[in-house]
Amino acid sequence: MSTSQGTPNCLLQAWHGHERELRGWLIHQLHSEHTTEDLLQDVFIKALRQGERFCAIENARAWLFEVTRNTLADYLRRKRETVALPEDLVAETLRPAAVDSLATCLPRVLTELNPIDRDAITCCDLEGMSQEEYARKLGLSLPAAKSRVQRARKRLKVQLATSCQVHFDEAGRVCCFVPRPALPEIPKPHG
């Protein structure tokens, strides 16, 4: 049964029975009567949207509290304070990290590795093959494949440091390098 404005009586009864308790809980959480009133209005509107389905809710109090908690959580998430970054930090974060830029040096350095190391790096690190799959592909035991990949990574690091003149900061991160473009492709002879 609904009132003349279309609000189900069961909703009005539940609201009048629990509004004071909901208000007290929100004020305790927020310490703001104004925000509490705004959130209570949001909860009431959500209950109104249920229409006659609200009457089928077994525990109206539990439903109202759950919606109130969710409404509060949404409000707090939106309200989360943000702090502007200093300009020098913004400029630094917009620059690509040196390690990302190092990718321009990688293709050429890969060609300088021996074929076994190049295959290990290409399959496991660039193409995403698991070391277990790599071991099966080559007919190796898993420990042997893992050792091969680890040795290849160490040699790649040395080759990158040498060929691209990679330098590391105090934390061991790549800070800078001298880029080396990939070799141009040599045209194949005709005939």
VOZAVO-348234 format. One record per residue (C-alpha): residue number from 1; residue in three letters; y, z, x. Coordinates in nm, 2 decimals, always signed. Each point is the difference from the previous one (the first is absolute). Layout:
node seq:NUM; type:ALA; v:Y; w:Z; u:X
...
This chain:
node seq:1; type:MET; v:+0.00; w:+0.00; u:+0.00
node seq:2; type:SER; v:+0.35; w:-0.09; u:+0.13
node seq:3; type:THR; v:+0.35; w:+0.11; u:-0.08
node seq:4; type:SER; v:+0.24; w:-0.24; u:-0.16
node seq:5; type:GLN; v:+0.11; w:-0.11; u:+0.36
node seq:6; type:GLY; v:-0.36; w:-0.09; u:+0.10
node seq:7; type:THR; v:-0.06; w:+0.30; u:+0.23
node seq:8; type:PRO; v:-0.35; w:+0.14; u:-0.07
node seq:9; type:ASN; v:+0.00; w:+0.35; u:-0.13
node seq:10; type:CYS; v:-0.27; w:+0.10; u:+0.25
node seq:11; type:LEU; v:+0.24; w:-0.10; u:+0.28
node seq:12; type:LEU; v:+0.29; w:+0.20; u:-0.14
node seq:13; type:GLN; v:-0.23; w:+0.31; u:-0.05
node seq:14; type:ALA; v:-0.13; w:-0.03; u:+0.36
node seq:15; type:TRP; v:+0.34; w:-0.06; u:+0.14
node seq:16; type:HIS; v:+0.16; w:+0.30; u:-0.18
node seq:17; type:GLY; v:-0.30; w:+0.21; u:+0.10
node seq:18; type:HIS; v:+0.02; w:-0.08; u:+0.37
node seq:19; type:GLU; v:+0.35; w:-0.13; u:+0.08
node seq:20; type:ARG; v:+0.12; w:+0.35; u:+0.11
node seq:21; type:GLU; v:-0.29; w:+0.05; u:+0.24
node seq:22; type:LEU; v:+0.04; w:-0.35; u:+0.14
node seq:23; type:ARG; v:+0.38; w:+0.06; u:+0.05
node seq:24; type:GLY; v:-0.07; w:+0.33; u:+0.18
node seq:25; type:TRP; v:-0.25; w:-0.16; u:+0.23
node seq:26; type:LEU; v:+0.23; w:-0.29; u:+0.09
node seq:27; type:ILE; v:+0.30; w:+0.24; u:+0.06
node seq:28; type:HIS; v:-0.22; w:+0.20; u:+0.23
node seq:29; type:GLN; v:-0.10; w:-0.31; u:+0.19
node seq:30; type:LEU; v:+0.35; w:-0.17; u:+0.01
node seq:31; type:HIS; v:+0.26; w:+0.28; u:-0.03
node seq:32; type:SER; v:+0.21; w:-0.24; u:-0.20
node seq:33; type:GLU; v:+0.05; w:+0.02; u:-0.37
node seq:34; type:HIS; v:+0.15; w:-0.35; u:-0.01
node seq:35; type:THR; v:-0.29; w:-0.17; u:+0.17
node seq:36; type:THR; v:-0.24; w:+0.21; u:-0.20
node seq:37; type:GLU; v:+0.15; w:-0.14; u:-0.33
node seq:38; type:ASP; v:-0.01; w:-0.35; u:+0.13
node seq:39; type:LEU; v:-0.37; w:+0.03; u:+0.09
node seq:40; type:LEU; v:-0.09; w:+0.17; u:-0.33
node seq:41; type:GLN; v:+0.16; w:-0.29; u:-0.18
node seq:42; type:ASP; v:-0.21; w:-0.24; u:+0.21
node seq:43; type:VAL; v:-0.32; w:+0.20; u:-0.09
node seq:44; type:PHE; v:+0.09; w:+0.00; u:-0.37
node seq:45; type:ILE; v:+0.06; w:-0.38; u:+0.01
node seq:46; type:LYS; v:-0.34; w:-0.05; u:+0.16
node seq:47; type:ALA; v:-0.16; w:+0.21; u:-0.27
node seq:48; type:LEU; v:+0.19; w:-0.20; u:-0.27
node seq:49; type:ARG; v:-0.15; w:-0.32; u:+0.15
node seq:50; type:GLN; v:-0.34; w:+0.14; u:-0.09
node seq:51; type:GLY; v:+0.09; w:-0.02; u:-0.37
node seq:52; type:GLU; v:-0.29; w:+0.10; u:-0.23
node seq:53; type:ARG; v:-0.24; w:+0.00; u:+0.31
node seq:54; type:PHE; v:+0.17; w:+0.33; u:+0.10
node seq:55; type:CYS; v:-0.17; w:+0.17; u:-0.30
node seq:56; type:ALA; v:-0.34; w:-0.09; u:+0.15
node seq:57; type:ILE; v:+0.07; w:+0.19; u:+0.32
node seq:58; type:GLU; v:-0.23; w:+0.30; u:+0.01
node seq:59; type:ASN; v:+0.23; w:+0.23; u:+0.21
node seq:60; type:ALA; v:+0.36; w:-0.10; u:-0.06
node seq:61; type:ARG; v:+0.13; w:+0.28; u:+0.23
node seq:62; type:ALA; v:-0.22; w:-0.12; u:+0.29
node seq:63; type:TRP; v:+0.11; w:-0.36; u:-0.06
node seq:64; type:LEU; v:+0.37; w:+0.10; u:-0.01
node seq:65; type:PHE; v:-0.03; w:+0.19; u:+0.32
node seq:66; type:GLU; v:-0.18; w:-0.28; u:+0.18
node seq:67; type:VAL; v:+0.26; w:-0.25; u:-0.11
node seq:68; type:THR; v:+0.27; w:+0.25; u:+0.11
node seq:69; type:ARG; v:-0.15; w:+0.05; u:+0.34
node seq:70; type:ASN; v:-0.03; w:-0.38; u:+0.05
node seq:71; type:THR; v:+0.36; w:-0.05; u:-0.11
node seq:72; type:LEU; v:+0.11; w:+0.27; u:+0.24
node seq:73; type:ALA; v:-0.20; w:-0.16; u:+0.29
node seq:74; type:ASP; v:+0.15; w:-0.34; u:-0.08
node seq:75; type:TYR; v:+0.35; w:+0.15; u:+0.00
node seq:76; type:LEU; v:-0.06; w:+0.18; u:+0.33
node seq:77; type:ARG; v:-0.14; w:-0.32; u:+0.16
node seq:78; type:ARG; v:+0.31; w:-0.20; u:-0.11
node seq:79; type:LYS; v:+0.23; w:+0.28; u:+0.11
node seq:80; type:ARG; v:-0.15; w:+0.03; u:+0.35
node seq:81; type:GLU; v:+0.29; w:+0.02; u:+0.23
node seq:82; type:THR; v:+0.05; w:-0.27; u:+0.27
node seq:83; type:VAL; v:+0.19; w:+0.02; u:+0.31
node seq:84; type:ALA; v:+0.18; w:-0.31; u:+0.15
node seq:85; type:LEU; v:-0.12; w:-0.10; u:+0.34
node seq:86; type:PRO; v:+0.25; w:-0.01; u:+0.28
node seq:87; type:GLU; v:+0.12; w:-0.35; u:+0.08
node seq:88; type:ASP; v:-0.16; w:-0.01; u:+0.35
node seq:89; type:LEU; v:-0.34; w:+0.09; u:-0.15
node seq:90; type:VAL; v:+0.03; w:-0.26; u:-0.27
node seq:91; type:ALA; v:+0.07; w:-0.27; u:+0.26
node seq:92; type:GLU; v:-0.29; w:+0.12; u:+0.20
node seq:93; type:THR; v:-0.24; w:-0.01; u:-0.29
node seq:94; type:LEU; v:+0.11; w:-0.35; u:-0.10
node seq:95; type:ARG; v:-0.09; w:-0.13; u:+0.35
node seq:96; type:PRO; v:-0.37; w:-0.09; u:+0.03
node seq:97; type:ALA; v:-0.19; w:+0.24; u:+0.21
node seq:98; type:ALA; v:-0.06; w:-0.12; u:+0.35
node seq:99; type:VAL; v:-0.38; w:+0.02; u:-0.05
node seq:100; type:ASP; v:+0.04; w:-0.23; u:-0.30
node seq:101; type:SER; v:+0.20; w:-0.25; u:+0.21
node seq:102; type:LEU; v:-0.26; w:+0.02; u:+0.26
node seq:103; type:ALA; v:-0.22; w:-0.21; u:-0.23
node seq:104; type:THR; v:+0.19; w:-0.31; u:+0.13
node seq:105; type:CYS; v:-0.15; w:+0.07; u:+0.35
node seq:106; type:LEU; v:-0.35; w:+0.05; u:-0.13
node seq:107; type:PRO; v:-0.12; w:-0.36; u:-0.05
node seq:108; type:ARG; v:+0.08; w:-0.10; u:+0.36
node seq:109; type:VAL; v:-0.15; w:+0.32; u:+0.14
node seq:110; type:LEU; v:-0.32; w:-0.05; u:-0.20
node seq:111; type:THR; v:-0.04; w:-0.34; u:+0.17
node seq:112; type:GLU; v:+0.02; w:+0.19; u:+0.34
node seq:113; type:LEU; v:-0.30; w:+0.23; u:-0.09
node seq:114; type:ASN; v:-0.36; w:-0.09; u:+0.09
node seq:115; type:PRO; v:-0.18; w:-0.16; u:-0.30
node seq:116; type:ILE; v:-0.21; w:+0.31; u:-0.07
node seq:117; type:ASP; v:+0.31; w:+0.23; u:-0.02
node seq:118; type:ARG; v:+0.19; w:-0.26; u:-0.21
node seq:119; type:ASP; v:-0.29; w:-0.03; u:-0.24
node seq:120; type:ALA; v:-0.03; w:+0.38; u:-0.04
node seq:121; type:ILE; v:+0.38; w:+0.04; u:-0.06
node seq:122; type:THR; v:+0.01; w:-0.30; u:-0.24
node seq:123; type:CYS; v:-0.30; w:+0.10; u:-0.21
node seq:124; type:CYS; v:+0.05; w:+0.38; u:-0.02
node seq:125; type:ASP; v:+0.38; w:+0.05; u:+0.02
node seq:126; type:LEU; v:+0.15; w:-0.32; u:-0.13
node seq:127; type:GLU; v:-0.25; w:-0.12; u:-0.25
node seq:128; type:GLY; v:-0.10; w:+0.35; u:-0.12
node seq:129; type:MET; v:-0.38; w:-0.03; u:+0.07
node seq:130; type:SER; v:-0.16; w:+0.34; u:+0.02
node seq:131; type:GLN; v:-0.16; w:+0.09; u:+0.33
node seq:132; type:GLU; v:-0.33; w:+0.03; u:-0.17
node seq:133; type:GLU; v:+0.03; w:-0.36; u:-0.13
node seq:134; type:TYR; v:+0.11; w:-0.11; u:+0.35
node seq:135; type:ALA; v:-0.31; w:+0.16; u:+0.15
node seq:136; type:ARG; v:-0.23; w:-0.18; u:-0.25
node seq:137; type:LYS; v:+0.18; w:-0.33; u:+0.07
node seq:138; type:LEU; v:-0.06; w:+0.03; u:+0.38
node seq:139; type:GLY; v:-0.34; w:+0.17; u:-0.03
node seq:140; type:LEU; v:+0.13; w:+0.31; u:+0.18
node seq:141; type:SER; v:-0.06; w:+0.37; u:-0.08
node seq:142; type:LEU; v:+0.29; w:+0.17; u:-0.17
node seq:143; type:PRO; v:+0.09; w:+0.21; u:+0.31
node seq:144; type:ALA; v:+0.00; w:-0.31; u:+0.22
node seq:145; type:ALA; v:+0.23; w:-0.19; u:-0.24
node seq:146; type:LYS; v:+0.23; w:+0.30; u:-0.02
node seq:147; type:SER; v:+0.02; w:+0.02; u:+0.38
node seq:148; type:ARG; v:+0.07; w:-0.37; u:+0.02
node seq:149; type:VAL; v:+0.29; w:+0.03; u:-0.25
node seq:150; type:GLN; v:+0.14; w:+0.30; u:+0.18
node seq:151; type:ARG; v:-0.01; w:-0.17; u:+0.34
node seq:152; type:ALA; v:+0.16; w:-0.31; u:-0.15
node seq:153; type:ARG; v:+0.28; w:+0.21; u:-0.15
node seq:154; type:LYS; v:+0.07; w:+0.17; u:+0.34
node seq:155; type:ARG; v:+0.01; w:-0.34; u:+0.18
node seq:156; type:LEU; v:+0.23; w:-0.14; u:-0.28
node seq:157; type:LYS; v:+0.23; w:+0.30; u:+0.05
node seq:158; type:VAL; v:+0.01; w:-0.05; u:+0.38
node seq:159; type:GLN; v:+0.06; w:-0.38; u:-0.05
node seq:160; type:LEU; v:+0.28; w:+0.06; u:-0.25
node seq:161; type:ALA; v:+0.16; w:+0.25; u:+0.23
node seq:162; type:THR; v:-0.02; w:-0.25; u:+0.29
node seq:163; type:SER; v:+0.07; w:-0.33; u:-0.17
node seq:164; type:CYS; v:+0.27; w:+0.12; u:-0.24
node seq:165; type:GLN; v:+0.14; w:+0.28; u:+0.22
node seq:166; type:VAL; v:-0.05; w:+0.26; u:-0.27
node seq:167; type:HIS; v:+0.17; w:+0.33; u:+0.05
node seq:168; type:PHE; v:-0.08; w:+0.32; u:-0.18
node seq:169; type:ASP; v:+0.23; w:+0.29; u:-0.11
node seq:170; type:GLU; v:-0.06; w:+0.37; u:+0.06
node seq:171; type:ALA; v:-0.23; w:+0.02; u:-0.30
node seq:172; type:GLY; v:-0.22; w:-0.29; u:+0.12
node seq:173; type:ARG; v:+0.13; w:-0.25; u:-0.25
node seq:174; type:VAL; v:+0.10; w:-0.35; u:+0.08
node seq:175; type:CYS; v:+0.37; w:+0.00; u:+0.05
node seq:176; type:CYS; v:+0.07; w:-0.34; u:+0.15
node seq:177; type:PHE; v:-0.15; w:-0.31; u:+0.16
node seq:178; type:VAL; v:+0.08; w:-0.35; u:+0.12
node seq:179; type:PRO; v:-0.12; w:-0.25; u:-0.26
node seq:180; type:ARG; v:-0.23; w:-0.28; u:+0.11
node seq:181; type:PRO; v:-0.04; w:-0.28; u:-0.25
node seq:182; type:ALA; v:-0.33; w:-0.16; u:-0.06
node seq:183; type:LEU; v:-0.08; w:-0.30; u:+0.22
node seq:184; type:PRO; v:+0.08; w:-0.33; u:-0.17
node seq:185; type:GLU; v:-0.31; w:-0.19; u:-0.11
node seq:186; type:ILE; v:-0.10; w:-0.28; u:+0.23
node seq:187; type:PRO; v:-0.06; w:-0.33; u:-0.17
node seq:188; type:LYS; v:-0.36; w:-0.11; u:+0.02
node seq:189; type:PRO; v:-0.05; w:-0.34; u:+0.17
node seq:190; type:HIS; v:-0.09; w:-0.29; u:-0.22
node seq:191; type:GLY; v:-0.30; w:-0.20; u:+0.06
